[in-house]
Amino acid sequence: MLYRDAPTVEVSTLIEGATGDQVWDLVTDINLPTRAAGELESTEWVGDPGVAVGARFRGTNSSEDMGTWIGECEITEVDPGRRWVWQVGPAGGDPWATWAFEVEPSSKGTIVRQWARLGPGPSRLSEFIATQPDKETRVIAHRLNTWREAMQANLTLIHTTLT
């Protein structure tokens, strides 16, 4: 698994009895992940708030491995009530990462999915890998596992909030 391959991680869960609108209201709250376990500590809209293509927000993150950093985010895709996608990285440049939430109706409730993809743009992670290329596979696996744990915490928070 290499950075240049844009590795992706995904988690999903069924929230029995929840409507798509209930789930959508939660997944479009950019502050939701700050209330779950993970690296994201705070978020703020840059310009007009709201989930719309072209809208921007900023997230402050912190981890033992990587210190503190700010991610500049731009929403690149919105299918209201179903899916929204944002990229993290410099405006106009290749993203460090792409993230998304997806909401899917089910006969038993609503399925919520969160996924994230590394790269392809240069980032602190790719800079570290460049200094220690022999560790790339382990570094990528560790990063994706960190993301998986945080995304699972997000979905657990959504589930707990709605049940």
C-alpha positions as a Markdown table, in Angstrom:
| # | Residue | x | y | z |
|---|---|---|---|---|
| 1 | Met | 0.0 | 0.0 | 0.0 |
| 2 | Leu | 1.6 | 3.2 | -1.2 |
| 3 | Tyr | 0.7 | 6.9 | -0.9 |
| 4 | Arg | 0.8 | 7.3 | -4.7 |
| 5 | Asp | -2.0 | 4.7 | -4.9 |
| 6 | Ala | -4.4 | 7.0 | -2.9 |
| 7 | Pro | -5.4 | 4.3 | -0.4 |
| 8 | Thr | -8.9 | 4.5 | 1.0 |
| 9 | Val | -10.6 | 3.5 | 4.2 |
| 10 | Glu | -14.4 | 3.2 | 4.8 |
| 11 | Val | -16.7 | 2.4 | 7.7 |
| 12 | Ser | -20.5 | 2.0 | 7.7 |
| 13 | Thr | -23.3 | 1.1 | 10.0 |
| 14 | Leu | -27.1 | 0.7 | 10.0 |
| 15 | Ile | -28.9 | 3.0 | 12.3 |
| 16 | Glu | -32.2 | 1.2 | 12.9 |
| 17 | Gly | -35.3 | 3.4 | 13.0 |
| 18 | Ala | -33.4 | 6.6 | 12.0 |
| 19 | Thr | -34.6 | 8.5 | 9.0 |
| 20 | Gly | -32.3 | 9.8 | 6.3 |
| 21 | Asp | -33.1 | 13.4 | 7.3 |
| 22 | Gln | -32.1 | 12.7 | 10.9 |
| 23 | Val | -28.8 | 11.2 | 9.8 |
| 24 | Trp | -28.2 | 13.9 | 7.2 |
| 25 | Asp | -28.6 | 16.6 | 9.8 |
| 26 | Leu | -25.8 | 15.1 | 11.9 |
| 27 | Val | -23.3 | 14.2 | 9.1 |
| 28 | Thr | -23.5 | 17.7 | 7.7 |
| 29 | Asp | -22.6 | 19.3 | 11.1 |
| 30 | Ile | -18.8 | 19.9 | 10.6 |
| 31 | Asn | -18.5 | 20.0 | 14.4 |
| 32 | Leu | -19.7 | 16.4 | 14.8 |
| 33 | Pro | -16.3 | 14.8 | 14.7 |
| 34 | Thr | -15.0 | 17.2 | 17.3 |
| 35 | Arg | -17.4 | 15.5 | 19.8 |
| 36 | Ala | -16.0 | 12.0 | 19.0 |
| 37 | Ala | -12.6 | 10.4 | 19.6 |
| 38 | Gly | -10.1 | 11.4 | 17.0 |
| 39 | Glu | -7.6 | 14.0 | 15.9 |
| 40 | Leu | -10.1 | 16.8 | 14.9 |
| 41 | Glu | -10.3 | 19.3 | 17.7 |
| 42 | Ser | -12.2 | 22.2 | 16.2 |
| 43 | Thr | -13.8 | 23.4 | 13.0 |
| 44 | Glu | -15.0 | 26.7 | 11.6 |
| 45 | Trp | -16.6 | 27.9 | 8.4 |
| 46 | Val | -14.5 | 30.1 | 6.2 |
| 47 | Gly | -17.1 | 32.4 | 4.6 |
| 48 | Asp | -20.7 | 31.4 | 4.3 |
| 49 | Pro | -21.6 | 28.4 | 6.5 |
| 50 | Gly | -23.4 | 25.4 | 5.1 |
| 51 | Val | -22.8 | 22.3 | 3.1 |
| 52 | Ala | -22.7 | 23.5 | -0.6 |
| 53 | Val | -20.2 | 22.9 | -3.4 |
| 54 | Gly | -17.4 | 25.5 | -3.0 |
| 55 | Ala | -18.0 | 26.2 | 0.7 |
| 56 | Arg | -14.9 | 26.2 | 2.8 |
| 57 | Phe | -14.1 | 25.3 | 6.3 |
| 58 | Arg | -11.0 | 24.9 | 8.5 |
| 59 | Gly | -10.2 | 22.1 | 10.9 |
| 60 | Thr | -7.6 | 22.1 | 13.7 |
| 61 | Asn | -6.1 | 18.6 | 14.3 |
| 62 | Ser | -3.7 | 17.2 | 16.8 |
| 63 | Ser | -2.0 | 13.8 | 17.3 |
| 64 | Glu | 0.9 | 12.4 | 19.2 |
| 65 | Asp | 2.5 | 11.3 | 15.9 |
| 66 | Met | 2.0 | 14.4 | 13.9 |
| 67 | Gly | 1.7 | 17.3 | 16.3 |
| 68 | Thr | -0.9 | 20.1 | 15.5 |
| 69 | Trp | -1.9 | 21.2 | 12.1 |
| 70 | Ile | -4.7 | 23.0 | 10.3 |
| 71 | Gly | -6.5 | 21.5 | 7.4 |
| 72 | Glu | -8.2 | 23.8 | 4.8 |
| 73 | Cys | -11.2 | 22.1 | 3.4 |
| 74 | Glu | -13.4 | 22.7 | 0.3 |
| 75 | Ile | -16.7 | 20.9 | -0.4 |
| 76 | Thr | -16.4 | 19.4 | -3.9 |
| 77 | Glu | -19.6 | 17.4 | -4.2 |
| 78 | Val | -23.1 | 17.5 | -2.6 |
| 79 | Asp | -26.1 | 15.3 | -3.3 |
| 80 | Pro | -28.5 | 16.7 | -0.7 |
| 81 | Gly | -29.7 | 14.1 | 1.8 |
| 82 | Arg | -27.4 | 11.5 | 0.3 |
| 83 | Arg | -23.7 | 12.4 | 0.1 |
| 84 | Trp | -21.2 | 15.2 | 0.6 |
| 85 | Val | -17.5 | 15.2 | -0.2 |
| 86 | Trp | -14.7 | 17.5 | 0.8 |
| 87 | Gln | -11.1 | 17.8 | 0.1 |
| 88 | Val | -8.3 | 18.9 | 2.5 |
| 89 | Gly | -5.3 | 20.8 | 1.3 |
| 90 | Pro | -4.3 | 24.0 | -0.4 |
| 91 | Ala | -6.9 | 25.9 | -2.4 |
| 92 | Gly | -6.4 | 25.1 | -6.1 |
| 93 | Gly | -3.9 | 22.3 | -5.4 |
| 94 | Asp | -4.0 | 18.6 | -5.2 |
| 95 | Pro | -5.7 | 17.5 | -2.0 |
| 96 | Trp | -3.9 | 15.9 | 0.9 |
| 97 | Ala | -7.0 | 13.8 | 1.5 |
| 98 | Thr | -10.6 | 13.5 | 0.4 |
| 99 | Trp | -13.4 | 12.7 | 2.9 |
| 100 | Ala | -17.1 | 11.9 | 2.5 |
| 101 | Phe | -20.3 | 11.0 | 4.3 |
| 102 | Glu | -23.0 | 9.0 | 2.6 |
| 103 | Val | -26.5 | 8.3 | 3.7 |
| 104 | Glu | -28.6 | 5.5 | 2.3 |
| 105 | Pro | -32.1 | 4.5 | 3.2 |
| 106 | Ser | -32.8 | 1.0 | 4.3 |
| 107 | Ser | -35.9 | -1.0 | 5.1 |
| 108 | Lys | -34.7 | -1.1 | 8.7 |
| 109 | Gly | -33.5 | 2.6 | 9.0 |
| 110 | Thr | -30.6 | 4.3 | 7.5 |
| 111 | Ile | -27.1 | 3.2 | 6.5 |
| 112 | Val | -24.4 | 5.9 | 7.2 |
| 113 | Arg | -21.0 | 5.6 | 5.6 |
| 114 | Gln | -17.9 | 7.6 | 6.0 |
| 115 | Trp | -14.8 | 7.2 | 3.9 |
| 116 | Ala | -11.5 | 8.9 | 3.3 |
| 117 | Arg | -8.7 | 8.7 | 0.7 |
| 118 | Leu | -5.1 | 9.7 | 1.1 |
| 119 | Gly | -3.5 | 12.1 | -1.4 |
| 120 | Pro | -2.7 | 12.6 | -4.1 |
| 121 | Gly | -1.2 | 15.9 | -3.2 |
| 122 | Pro | 1.9 | 16.4 | -1.1 |
| 123 | Ser | 1.3 | 16.5 | 2.6 |
| 124 | Arg | 3.2 | 16.3 | 5.9 |
| 125 | Leu | 2.7 | 12.5 | 5.6 |
| 126 | Ser | 4.2 | 12.2 | 2.2 |
| 127 | Glu | 7.1 | 14.4 | 3.3 |
| 128 | Phe | 7.7 | 12.0 | 6.2 |
| 129 | Ile | 7.5 | 9.0 | 3.8 |
| 130 | Ala | 10.1 | 10.7 | 1.5 |
| 131 | Thr | 12.6 | 10.7 | 4.3 |
| 132 | Gln | 12.0 | 7.1 | 5.3 |
| 133 | Pro | 10.6 | 5.3 | 2.2 |
| 134 | Asp | 11.4 | 1.8 | 3.7 |
| 135 | Lys | 8.6 | 2.5 | 6.2 |
| 136 | Glu | 5.9 | 3.7 | 3.8 |
| 137 | Thr | 3.7 | 0.6 | 3.9 |
| 138 | Arg | 3.7 | 0.7 | 7.8 |
| 139 | Val | 3.2 | 4.4 | 7.9 |
| 140 | Ile | 0.2 | 4.2 | 5.5 |
| 141 | Ala | -1.4 | 1.3 | 7.4 |
| 142 | His | -1.0 | 3.2 | 10.7 |
| 143 | Arg | -2.5 | 6.4 | 9.2 |
| 144 | Leu | -5.5 | 4.5 | 7.7 |
| 145 | Asn | -6.1 | 2.7 | 11.0 |
| 146 | Thr | -6.1 | 6.0 | 12.8 |
| 147 | Trp | -8.6 | 7.3 | 10.4 |
| 148 | Arg | -10.7 | 4.1 | 10.7 |
| 149 | Glu | -10.9 | 4.4 | 14.4 |
| 150 | Ala | -11.9 | 8.1 | 14.3 |
| 151 | Met | -14.6 | 7.4 | 11.6 |
| 152 | Gln | -15.9 | 4.5 | 13.7 |
| 153 | Ala | -16.2 | 6.9 | 16.7 |
| 154 | Asn | -18.1 | 9.3 | 14.5 |
| 155 | Leu | -20.6 | 6.7 | 13.4 |
| 156 | Thr | -20.9 | 5.5 | 17.0 |
| 157 | Leu | -21.7 | 9.0 | 18.1 |
| 158 | Ile | -24.4 | 9.3 | 15.4 |
| 159 | His | -25.9 | 5.9 | 16.4 |
| 160 | Thr | -25.9 | 6.9 | 20.1 |
| 161 | Thr | -27.5 | 10.3 | 19.3 |
| 162 | Leu | -30.3 | 8.8 | 17.3 |
| 163 | Thr | -31.2 | 5.6 | 19.2 |
